[in-house]
């Protein structure tokens, strides 16, 4: 399991969302579980809308 801690990420725009999605997708394709932790409300809203 990989945990990506986003505590120090103050915001994410639409250009950053595809990069985050790809960063999650690649390990998952190899059977590695990935968890995003400590997302602030701005990053959480964007990532849930984009299914990251």
N, C-alpha and C positions, 0 to 999 in steps of 0.2 A: 504494500500500500504506500502510495506517495501522498503527502499532504502539502498542498500549496497554501501557504499562509499569506493572506492578503491584507493584513492589518495596516501596513504602511502604504497601501494603494488608496489614495484619496478619492479618485474617480477613474472612470474608464469611458472612453468615447466609442463610437461605433467602429472606428478603425481598429481599436484594440480588441474588440470582442471576437472577431474571427481568429486572431492570434491566440487568444485564450482558449477558444473552442478547439483549435488544432492541437494545442499543448495538452489538452485533456484527452482528445481522441486518439492520438498516437500511442500512449501507454495502454489505453483501454483495448486497442486492437491487438495488443500482445498479452492481454489477460491481466494487466496490472490495474488494480483499483486506484482511483484518484479521488481525493476529497479536497474541496475548497473550503478553507476555514477563515474565520474572522473577517468576513466581507462586511464593509460598512453599508449603510442603507442605499447609497448611490450605486455602488458596484452590484449589490444584491439585486436591486430592481432591474438593472440592465442585463445582468447575467441570467436572471430567471425569465426575462422576456426573450432572450436569445438562446435559452436552454443550455447555458454553459454550467 
